[in-house]
Amino acid sequence: MPTPSAAEHFDALYEFDREPVTEDRLVGPGYFAGSLAGEHVAATEFVIGVMFVNWGASVRDMFVGLAIGNALAVLTWTLLCAPIAVRTRLTLYWYLRSIGGPWLTVIYNLLNAVLFCILAGCMITVSASAVRIPFGIAPQVHWYPDDIRFVLVVLAVGAVVVGLAMAGFKKLAAFASVCAPWMFLMFIAGAIVALPGLAQQAGLAGVSSVSDFFTIAERVVWTGRTPDGSAPMGFWKIAAFAWICNLAMHGGLSDMALFRYARRSSYGLLTAVGMFLGHYLAWICAGMMGAGAALLLQQALATLDSGAVAFATIGWSGIIAVIVAGWTTSNPTLYRAGLALQAITPNWSRTRVTLLAGVATTAIACFPFVFTRLLDFVGLYGLLLAPAGAIVLAEHWMFPRLGLTQYWAHHQGKALNWPALVAWVGSIAVGLGLERAGVLHLFFLFVPVYLLTIVSYIALASVAGARVPAPAGASGIPGIERRGMAPAPVSVRRNSPVGTIAGAVAAAALMACLWLPLRMLALDATTAAAGLPAMQAALLLATVVYLVAGTTFYLSRYE
């Protein structure tokens, strides 16, 4: 029997690209908690946390504004995205085809894939910012690379990311499940290590209370002032950014691709793991790491990339953390891009399309513009994709209640649902007009654009044919392609002596990753700086032990 090619092997990893996920393939909350934590305690957290410091955020803005914005994001996932995903068991990319027709799907998925490739490229760039350090490559803080060796590093990192994304959802969740607890501790470790030096800078002898912590934060981290004296980012902008940071995934329903595997829609609440560990605590810790690294290196924070910040505070463990954080974020982002492109290339498998998207993503990653315009890009890409979610939301939930026909465009044989396209493009035009005129900031456009899309789509569809009843006998979601998947293999959870020992070792290593930096808090700035190399070496040992033992534990129980 001939040996299957690599392409044939990956093609076998079919993941319900054009049909609903079957009951036997649903997964429990552990997969989602691990995947969401790994995705959102991630590479861009290093960048965004530092940007808030440079943008002049205040302590109140960070601790209260981020809490409000992240809570709104969790509710959007739970109330909008997860219920539709669980009810349809489809990706947005295929469900939109039943609503908008093939041409709207082509337009949306091309835009979606391009934007996701850019975002995934940003993550690869962040990982490469850490890999560059052993090779003596200077920080890449311009929009273009100024060292050919950095390009070579990006190509190597991109190859790993693309391979993991091709492996599929469960492999991504498994990878993230092992890495997520340790990555989170690395953010905490970096913030703790920075505190003695920051305390001295703030005029304090050390950190002995919560009050001391907030005094340091107010005086030398989130001061409410920008380095160039420009107007700082205010409370509501920070809250809005935290809400829209993943707008395409929750309000835009792109995370239907993940939640279609959920047993219940309440799994949407598990996004709180990612939001409050990643987009709250990790952003706060990254800001402190950035301020501490700038102090240790005696350089302006704006001249440092993520790799430099992590290496200055927690050494080689920081390098590994930045690399892994980039992988765990870019993998699911590239996975979504592959699903989007696969929906408009019916003769191609998801893995082959993911490979194509990965090549484009890696090319984008060679240009490190992530450090200059990330926040604006995040706001814009969410705004461009969110109206598709509004259209699906309107047709899925509101049409039946308003007496309109679901999937009316498909039933009438329309290749393009023009009311959907007009509502989408028109609402975006109105939103960008408001932003250009100075009426609303980019971060605030989501709500009016989303509501305008819903209202205009309902009104236009009503006069375009949505009041015509569905053909006799029509039921369910049209356009589904049944492949007839074999039942999922029974997953046996094993208990082995090796797994038990590895689990205990991994837990001890995680405790060490927290205990080692905590010891630094009792030291003054001079003593802490002198002891930093020894702490970094011990932290690296604990990191290696955890990654080996944690992987062994996972494989012994779940593979």
N, C-alpha and C positions, 0 to 999 in steps of 0.2 A: 504493500500500500504506500503511495507516495506521501511524503511529509507535507503537511499543509503549509502554505506560504504565510508570511506574517500578515498580509492583507486578509487572507482567508480566516486566520485565527481571530483577528479583530472583528471581522464581519460577523462572526458567530456571537459576538457580544451585543446582540440586538436588544434594544431597550425601549420597545413600544413607541417607535418614532411616529407611527401613523395610526395607532389604535390605542384604546384605553388599557391601562395597566390592569392586569388580572389580579384577583383576590390573593392568589398564592404568592404573588411577587411583592406584596406590601411589606413594609418594614416598620419596626417599632421606634419609639422615641429616642432610643440611644443613638441610632444612626443619624438622626436629625440634630441632636444636641452636639454630637461630635463634629458633624460636617459644618454646621452653622458657626460653632466656636472656631473651628479651623479657618473658615472663610473670613470671619470678621475680626478675629484677633490676628491681624495679618500685616502684609507689607505696607499698605498705604497708611496704616495707623502710625508708623514712624514718621511719614511725611506730613500727614494732617495734624498730628499732635504738635509738631514743631511749627507748622504754619500758624496755628492759633496764637502761639507766643509771638511770632513775627507780626501778626495782624493786630496786636495790642488788646487781646481779650483780657478781661478782668477776672478775678476769682469768682465772683457771683455769676458772671456770664458762663464760665466753664462748668461749675458744679450744679447750678440750677438750670441754666439754659440747655445744657446737654441732656439732663434728666428728662426735661419736658419733650424735647425733640425725639429722643430715642423711645420714650413711651408711646408717642404718636406713631412712630414707625412700626413698633410691635403690634399696635392695634390695627394698623393698615394691613399688615400681613395676615393677622388673625381674622379680621372681619371681611376683607375683600378678596385676598389672593387664595388663601387656603380653602375656603368653602367651595369656590368654583373649581379648584384643582381636584378636590376630593369627589365632588359630584360628577365631573366629566372624566377624570382620570387621564386627561390629555395634556400635552404641552400647549402653551399659548400659540405656538407657531402653527400647529395643526388645527387647533380649535378656531383660530382666526380665519382659517381658510373656509370653514363652513359658514362663517358670518360675512366676511368681506369679499369672498371670491378669490380665485387664484391670482389675479393681478394685484389686488391690494396686499395679498400675502407676500408676493414677490417684492413689492416696494418696501413693506415693513421689514421683512426678514433681511433684505440686503442692508437697509439702514441699521437694523439691530445688530447684525453680524459685524459690520464695520465698526460700530461704536464699542461693541464688546471686545473686538480684537484690539482696539486702541487701549481699552481699560486693562485687558490682560497683558498687553505690551508694557503698560506702566508698571505692573507687578513684576514682570521679568526684569525691567530696568532696575527696580529697587533691589531685587536679589543680586543682580550683577554689581550693584554699588558696594556690596559686601565682598563678593568674590574678587573684585579688583584689588583689594587691599594687599593680599599676599604677593601680588605681582608688582607692587609699587606703582600702580596706575593712579594718577591724580583724580580727585573727585570730579565727576562730570556734572556740572551745575548749569551748563548752557543747554539750549534746545537741541544742539547737534553734538556728536561725539568729537573729541579732539585728540583721541588716541586710538589707533587701529587695534591695539590689544584689548581695549574695552569692547569693541565690536566682536572680537573672537570670544570673549567671555560671555557676551550676550547670546551668541550662537550656541554655545555649550549649554548654558542654562535653559535656553528655549527648547533644546532637544529633549531635555528631561521633562519639562513641563508638558510638551506636546504628547510625549509617550504616556504620561499619567492620565491626561485628559482623554486619550483614546481608549484607555482601559475601562472607562465607564463610571457610573454613579457610585456603585458600592465600593469600588477601589478607591475613589476619591474620599468617600466617607471614612474608609478604613485608615487611609493615610492621615487624614485630619484628626481622627480620634486619638491616634497615638501622639501626635505632635501638639494638639491644642493645650492640654494642661501645662506642659513644659513651656510653650511659647508665652502663655499668660504670665507665668512666673518670671520669665526673662524681662518682660516689661516692668514688673514690680521690682525686680532686682536692680535694673538700671536706674529706676527712680530713687530707690533707697541709697544706692551707692553715691548718687549725686548730692544727697541731702547735706552731709557735713560741709562740703565746700560751699554750697548755696547758703547754709546757715551763717558761715563766716562772712560771706558777701552781704548778707542781710543784717549784719551787726550782732548776731547771736553767738553764744558760746557753743551751742549744740541744739539738738532736737530732743526735748524731754517731755513734750506734751502736744496734744492736738492743737493747742493755741499757738505753739511755736511753729508747727507745720504751716498753719494758715498765714502766720506772719511772714515766713519765708516766701510762701507762694505769692503773697500780695506785693512784697518788696522787690523780688528779683526774678519771678517767673511770669505770672500773669499780672502785669503792672497796670494794664489799661492804657498803655502808651506804646506807640509803634517806634521802631528804630529811626525812621525818617521823619517823624513828627506828623505824619498824615492821620486822618481820622481813623480811630480804631474800629474793629468789627464789634457791633453792639450785641446786646442780649438776644434780641429777637432774630437777628441774622444767624447767630450761632444755633439757636433752637431750631430755626427753619432748616439750616444746613443739615443738622443731625437727622431731621425728618426726611429730607429729600436725598440724602446721600445714597440711598439705595432705592430711589423712587422707581426706576425701571423694573426693579425686582418685585416690589410690593404693590404700589399703585398701578404700575404698568403691567403687572401680572406675569412677568417673565419667570418668577419662581414657581409658577404652575409646573414647570419642568421638574422641580424637586418635590413639591408637595403632592403631586399625583401619586407618589408612592406612600403617602401618609395614611394610616388607618383611620384617623379622625381629623377633622378640620381644627380641632383644638390644639393640634401640634404646632399651629402657627404661633402659639405663645412661646414655643421653644426658641423663637428668634430673639427672645430676651437674653438668652445665653450669649449670643453673638453681640447684641447691641450693648448690653451693660458690662460685659467683660471686655469687649473690643472697642466699641464706639463710645464708651464712657471711661472706664478705668484705663484702658490702654492708651487712649488719647491723652488723658491726664498724665499718665506715667511717661509717655513719649515727650510731652512738653517739658517735664522735669529733666528727663535724660538729655534733651537738647540744650537746655539752659546749663546743665552741669557739664556737658561735653564742651560747650563754648568756653566755659570758665577754665576747665582743665587744659584745653588746647590753646587758650588765649587767642581765639579767633572769633570773628563775627558768626553768629548762628546761620546767617543766610549763605555763608560760603561752605557749609558742611552738608554732605549728603547723609542718607540713612546709615550707610555702612560706617562712616566716620563717627557718627553719634554713638552707635552701638559699640564699636570697638573701643572708643575712649572710655566708656563707662564700665562695660562688663567683658571686654577683651574678646577672645576667640569664641566664647559662648554667644556673644552678640553677633559675630559674623555668621555663625550657624543659624541663629534666630532670624536674622534678616533674610538669609537664603531660604530657609524653610517657610517663613511667613510669605515670601513671594510665591513660592510654589503652591501653598495651600489656598491662596487667593486666586492666582491666575488659572489654576486647574479647573475649578467650577465655572469661572468666567469663560474660558475657552470651550468648555463643555457646552455651555449655553449657545455660544457662537456656532458650534458645530451643529447643534440641533436646529438653529434658525436657518442655516444654509441647507441642511438636509431636507427641510420641508419644501424647498423649491428646486431640489435636484432629485426627483423621484427615482432615478435609476442609480443613484449613488448611495452607499451606506453612510451611516452617521460617522463612522470612524474615518472613512476616506475623506469626507468633507472636513472633519475635524483636523486631519493632517494638513489639508489645504489652508484652512484658517490659521493653523499653527505656524505655517511658513510665513504668512502675511503678518501675523502677530509678532513673530521674532524679528522680522525686518523693521517693524514699527518700534520695537523695543530698543533698537540701536540708536534712537534719537531721544535722549533723556529729558524731554520737555515736561515730564511728570513733576519736576521740581519747581517749575515756573508757573504753570497754569492749571494745576490739578483741581483746585476747588471750583474754578469756573467751568472746567470740562465736566466734572461730576454733575454740577447743576444743569448744564446744557444737555447732556446726554439723557438725563432723567426726564427733562422737559420734553424732548423730542419723542421719546418712546411712550410716555405716560398716556397720551390720548388713545393709543390702541387699547390699553386696559380699560379706559373709560367707555369705549365703544362696546367691548365685550361685556363689561358690567351692565351697560344699558340693555343690551339685547338679551343677556342671560337672565337677569333678575327683573327688569322693569317692563320689557315688552309683554310678557304674559299678563302682568297686572294692568297694563294699559289697553289690552285688547288687540295688541299688534302681533304679527306672526313672526315667531323665531325662525331664523334661517331663510327668510323670505327671498333674499337675493339668490341663494342656491336653488330654492324651489322654482324660481322664475328663470333659471338658466343664465343668470347674469355673470359674466366673467369679472366684472368690477362693480363693487358696491359703491357707487359714486357718492351717495350721501355720507358714507363713512369717510371717504377720502376728503371730501369738502369740509366736513366737521373737523377732521384731524388737522388739515393744513390751515384752515381758517382760524382755528383756536390758537395754533402756534403763532400765526402771523399777528393776531391780536396781542398775544402775550409778549412777543418780542417788540411789538410797537410800544407797549406800555413800558417795557424796560428801557428802550431807546429814548423815550420821552422823559425818563426820569420819574415816572409815576410809581413804579414798583421795582424793587431790586430783583435780580435773577432768582434768588433763593425764595422769593415770595410768590412767584408766578404759578406754582403748581395748582393751588386751589382754584383760582379763577379759570385757568386753562382747562382743568379737569371738568369743572362744572359746565363751562361753556361747551365743551365737546359733547357731554351727555345731552344737554338741552338741544343743541343744534342737530345732533344726530337723530334724536327722537323726532324732532319737527320735520327734518328733511326726509327721513325714512317714511314718515306717515303719508307724505304726498307722493312718494316715489314708488309705492307699491306694498309697503309693509302692512297695510290694512286688508290686503287680499288674503283670504284663508289659504292654508296649506293644502296641497293636493290630497285627495282622499287616500287614506292608507299611510300617509307619511307620518312617521313617528321616530323619535330619537334624534341623535345628532347625525346629519347626513355627511357623506364623504369619508366615512371610516373604512379603512382597509384592514381586513382581518387576515392575519398571517398564520394564526393557529399555532401558538407557542406551546411547546411541551411543558408539562408541569415543572415547577421549580424543584430542584433537588432538595431533599430534606436536610436542613441545617442542624447538625448535632452539636450541642454545646458540650465541649469536652473538659474534663478536669484531669490534669496530669501533674505529677510531682514537679516536672520541669516548669510548667506554667505557673504553679503555685509559688515556687521559689522565685521565678522571674518577676511575678507580680509584687512580691514582698520587696525585692531589690529595687524595682522601679519606684515603689512608693517611698522607700527610704531615700532614694536619689532625689526625688521631688522635694522631700522635706529638707534635704541638704541644700538644694537650690534656693530655698527661702531662708534657711538658717544662716548660711554663709554671708549674704549681704546684710542681714539684720544685725550681725555682730558689729558692723561698721558704724551703726548709729550711736554706739556708746563712745566713739572716738572723736577727738577734735579734728579739724580740717587737715592739719599738718600730719598727724599720726595716720589718719585715714588715707591720705595720699601716699604715704610711705608704704602702707600695707596693701594698697590696691593691687599690685602685681601678684602677690601671694593669693589674695582672694580670687582674682581672675583665674589663676591656675587651678585652684581647688574647684571653682565653679565649672570650669571646662571638664574636669574629671567627672564631676557629678552629672554633667550634661551627657557625656559619652555613655556613662553607665546607664542613665535613664533611657536613652534612645535605643540602646541594645536590649536592655531588659524589657522595656515597654513593647518593643516590636516582637520579641520572643513570647511575651505573655499573650499578646493579641493573636499571633499566629497559632499558638498552642490551644487557644480556646475557640477561635472563630474560623479558622481556615481548614 
